[in-house]
Amino acid sequence: MTDTPRVLRAEFLKSAQSLTDSVEESRSEVVFLGRSNVGKSSTINTLTERKNLAKSSSTPGKTQLINFFDVDYRYKEEEYPVRYVDLPGFGYAKVSKSLKEIWQKNLVDFIRNRTAIRLFIHLRDARHPKQKIDEEVEEYIREFLRPDQAYLTVFTKADKLRQKERAALLRKFPGAILLSNLKRQGTEQVHREIFRAVFGVGE
């Protein structure tokens, strides 16, 4: 794609505790998941170009709600509606052995049974790429990934790495995207992947 999709509008819808009190599945959804201090709120704010759309908790791991945001894109004179879903961060206190301890049962229900999900964006810290908890979560989700769903690894805080380290990281994780919210690098790639997964545009 020569043109990059641009966010026209973005608004917070609601917070929910589980699948049962979530918003109606009226749009295709992009789920953001990652450890509690990986920068999920910053990434959503950077992608939507809204400074305070997603609020980050001052205490990592404190936000235990599923947050929904309606996002409208413009691409080649057309508008495309999607929904961003910000999941609670996992594994702040310690690496737990059971994924049901990482996420409460209702979060497991959500990611397994929410039919509107088209893309999982797994945010990982570029400085700590081989965290066991990240590998466990990816392995777990890939087990039940549907044919109409995609999985994308995005490394945040990529500006903290030297060029050599960035190249080495991409060799280890082909298909991953390096993102810097501080320098606003990598956002266009993420938008393109969202469009590819949700709308089949750019394939």
Sequence and secondary structure as in RCSB ss.txt:
>XXXX:A:sequence
MTDTPRVLRAEFLKSAQSLTDSVEESRSEVVFLGRSNVGKSSTINTLTERKNLAKSSSTPGKTQLINFFDVDYRY
KEEEYPVRYVDLPGFGYAKVSKSLKEIWQKNLVDFIRNRTAIRLFIHLRDARHPKQKIDEEVEEYIREFLRPDQA
YLTVFTKADKLRQKERAALLRKFPGAILLSNLKRQGTEQVHREIFRAVFGVGE
>XXXX:A:secstr
  S  EEEEEEEEEEESSSTTS    S EEEEEEBTTS HHHHHHHHHT TTSS   SSTT   SEEEEEEEEEE
TTEEEEEEEEE   B SS   S HHHHS HHHHHHHHH TTEEEEEEEEETTSTT HHHHHHHHHHHHH  TT E
EEEEEE GGGS HHHHHHHHHHSTT EE BTTTTBSHHHHHHHHHHHHH TT 
